[in-house]
Amino acid sequence: VKMDIPTKDYTISKREYNMGVHISDGRGIYNLTKVINLAPRYIIKNTLSSSISICGPGGAESLDVKSGETLPVYNMPKIDDKQLMVGFLNNEDHLSAPFSITQLGENFIRVKRLDSDTHTLLRVIVSNEDASIYIMVMSANDLWPYSIRNFSDYEFFFYQANPYVDKRGNTTTDKPFTPIYYKIPPKSAMPY
């Protein structure tokens, strides 16, 4: 269920509140009754030992999620492929790359650590239960999913493409993107 939120001048907003609707059969003496449950469509759970902040790409509003807390995520943009970015609280300038919350599965994201130039690896599991999609953020315990190995005699560089460009090549935000370049020396490996 999608509900449009009108702005003060009563025009249609570019944001929406998503609700999940789950219909089931009643039990016992209510076996001929349909039970309709309304729940938040997107729910985030922080299993980390520190608080995090989440927001959508280009979004100015962020949601702070304390350690061990579970919160509904409302006020999403009106797009089909909904995405979030994660950062540590009080370090919102260094958010992760956007990841999809509409595709179920496991994602690994890098987030810059507080008071450090190093990154930590987080594991995000997107699953569904009834009509709600759960986004669980947890530590990956530095078990990086990839290893980039350079067996050549030359060093090379790689970087991630701009995550703010959609499938059609259009930029989705005015936020500038500066890629981080990684150098791999000859005859070496790098976890990524």
C-alpha positions as CSV (number, residue, x, y, z in Angstrom):
1,V,0.0,0.0,0.0
2,K,1.4,3.4,-1.0
3,M,0.1,6.6,0.6
4,D,0.9,9.9,-0.9
5,I,1.8,12.6,1.6
6,P,0.6,16.0,0.4
7,T,2.8,19.0,1.0
8,K,1.6,22.3,2.6
9,D,0.4,23.6,-0.8
10,Y,-1.5,20.3,-1.3
11,T,0.5,19.2,-4.3
12,I,1.7,15.6,-4.4
13,S,5.0,15.0,-2.7
14,K,8.0,13.0,-4.1
15,R,8.0,10.9,-0.9
16,E,5.7,8.1,0.3
17,Y,4.9,6.1,3.4
18,N,4.9,2.4,2.5
19,M,2.8,-0.1,4.4
20,G,2.6,-3.8,4.1
21,V,-0.8,-5.6,4.0
22,H,-0.9,-9.2,5.0
23,I,-4.2,-11.1,4.7
24,S,-4.6,-14.5,6.4
25,D,-7.5,-16.8,7.4
26,G,-8.9,-16.5,10.9
27,R,-8.5,-19.3,13.4
28,G,-11.0,-21.2,15.7
29,I,-14.4,-19.7,15.7
30,Y,-13.1,-17.0,13.3
31,N,-12.2,-19.5,10.6
32,L,-14.6,-17.9,8.1
33,T,-13.0,-14.5,8.7
34,K,-10.1,-12.8,6.9
35,V,-7.6,-11.1,9.2
36,I,-5.9,-8.1,7.7
37,N,-2.6,-6.9,9.3
38,L,-1.1,-3.6,8.4
39,A,2.6,-3.2,9.2
40,P,5.5,-1.0,8.1
41,R,6.8,-2.1,4.8
42,Y,10.5,-1.5,5.6
43,I,12.0,-2.2,9.1
44,I,15.6,-1.8,10.0
45,K,17.4,-3.6,12.8
46,N,20.9,-2.6,14.1
47,T,22.8,-5.5,15.6
48,L,26.0,-3.5,15.8
49,S,27.6,-2.4,19.1
50,S,27.4,1.2,17.9
51,S,24.6,3.5,16.6
52,I,24.2,4.1,12.9
53,S,22.5,6.6,10.7
54,I,20.6,5.7,7.6
55,C,19.2,7.8,4.7
56,G,18.3,7.4,1.0
57,P,20.6,8.6,-1.8
58,G,20.4,12.4,-2.0
59,G,18.2,12.4,1.1
60,A,18.6,15.2,3.6
61,E,16.7,13.4,6.3
62,S,18.4,10.7,8.2
63,L,17.2,8.2,10.7
64,D,19.4,7.4,13.7
65,V,19.2,3.7,14.9
66,K,20.8,2.9,18.2
67,S,22.6,-0.3,19.0
68,G,20.1,-3.2,19.2
69,E,17.2,-1.0,18.1
70,T,14.5,-2.0,15.5
71,L,12.7,0.9,13.8
72,P,10.3,1.3,10.8
73,V,11.6,3.2,7.8
74,Y,9.0,5.7,6.5
75,N,9.2,8.7,4.1
76,M,10.8,6.9,1.2
77,P,11.3,8.4,-2.3
78,K,8.7,7.5,-5.0
79,I,11.0,5.1,-7.0
80,D,10.8,1.4,-7.7
81,D,14.3,0.5,-6.6
82,K,14.4,1.8,-3.0
83,Q,17.9,2.3,-1.7
84,L,19.6,3.2,1.6
85,M,23.0,4.3,2.8
86,V,24.5,3.6,6.2
87,G,27.0,5.5,8.3
88,F,28.1,5.6,11.9
89,L,26.3,8.2,14.0
90,N,28.2,11.5,14.2
91,N,30.0,10.5,11.0
92,E,27.2,11.1,8.4
93,D,29.6,12.7,6.0
94,H,31.0,9.3,5.3
95,L,28.0,7.1,4.3
96,S,28.3,3.8,2.5
97,A,27.4,3.4,-1.2
98,P,23.7,3.0,-1.7
99,F,22.3,-0.6,-1.6
100,S,18.9,-1.9,-2.7
101,I,16.4,-2.8,0.0
102,T,13.8,-4.2,-2.5
103,Q,16.0,-7.1,-3.6
104,L,16.1,-9.8,-1.0
105,G,19.5,-11.3,-0.1
106,E,22.9,-10.3,1.4
107,N,24.9,-7.2,0.8
108,F,28.4,-6.2,2.0
109,I,29.0,-2.5,2.5
110,R,32.0,-0.5,3.5
111,V,31.6,2.3,6.0
112,K,34.3,4.7,7.2
113,R,35.1,4.2,10.9
114,L,34.8,7.0,13.4
115,D,38.0,9.0,14.0
116,S,39.9,6.9,11.5
117,D,40.7,6.7,7.8
118,T,40.0,3.0,7.7
119,H,36.8,1.3,6.7
120,T,34.8,-1.4,8.4
121,L,32.8,-4.0,6.5
122,L,29.1,-4.4,7.4
123,R,26.9,-7.2,6.3
124,V,23.3,-6.3,5.5
125,I,20.6,-9.0,5.1
126,V,17.4,-8.0,3.4
127,S,14.6,-10.5,4.1
128,N,10.8,-10.5,4.2
129,E,8.3,-11.8,6.7
130,D,4.6,-11.5,5.8
131,A,4.3,-8.1,4.1
132,S,7.3,-6.4,5.8
133,I,10.9,-6.3,4.5
134,Y,13.5,-6.5,7.3
135,I,16.9,-4.9,6.8
136,M,19.4,-6.3,9.4
137,V,22.7,-4.5,9.7
138,M,25.5,-6.5,11.4
139,S,29.3,-6.7,11.5
140,A,31.0,-8.8,8.8
141,N,33.9,-9.5,11.2
142,D,36.3,-8.4,8.5
143,L,35.5,-11.4,6.4
144,W,35.6,-9.6,3.1
145,P,33.7,-11.3,0.3
146,Y,36.3,-10.7,-2.5
147,S,40.0,-10.9,-2.9
148,I,41.6,-8.9,-5.7
149,R,44.9,-10.4,-6.7
150,N,47.5,-8.9,-8.9
151,F,49.9,-11.6,-10.2
152,S,51.4,-9.2,-12.8
153,D,54.6,-7.2,-12.5
154,Y,52.7,-4.0,-12.7
155,E,50.7,-2.1,-10.2
156,F,47.1,-1.1,-11.1
157,F,44.3,1.0,-9.8
158,F,40.6,0.4,-9.5
159,Y,37.6,2.3,-8.2
160,Q,33.8,2.1,-7.9
161,A,31.6,3.8,-10.5
162,N,29.3,6.6,-9.5
163,P,26.4,5.0,-7.4
164,Y,24.2,8.1,-8.0
165,V,23.7,7.2,-11.7
166,D,20.6,5.1,-12.5
167,K,20.3,2.4,-15.1
168,R,19.4,5.0,-17.8
169,G,22.6,7.1,-17.1
170,N,20.7,9.9,-15.3
171,T,22.2,11.4,-12.1
172,T,19.8,10.8,-9.2
173,T,21.2,13.5,-6.9
174,D,23.0,16.8,-6.8
175,K,25.5,15.3,-4.3
176,P,29.0,15.2,-5.7
177,F,30.7,11.9,-6.0
178,T,34.4,11.5,-5.8
179,P,35.6,8.0,-6.3
180,I,38.2,6.4,-4.0
181,Y,41.1,4.9,-6.0
182,Y,42.7,1.7,-4.7
183,K,46.3,0.8,-5.7
184,I,47.3,-2.9,-5.8
185,P,51.1,-3.4,-6.0
186,P,52.6,-6.1,-8.2
187,K,52.5,-9.7,-6.9
188,S,50.0,-8.8,-4.0
189,A,46.4,-9.4,-3.0
190,M,43.8,-7.1,-1.4
191,P,40.6,-8.0,0.4
192,Y,37.6,-6.1,-1.0
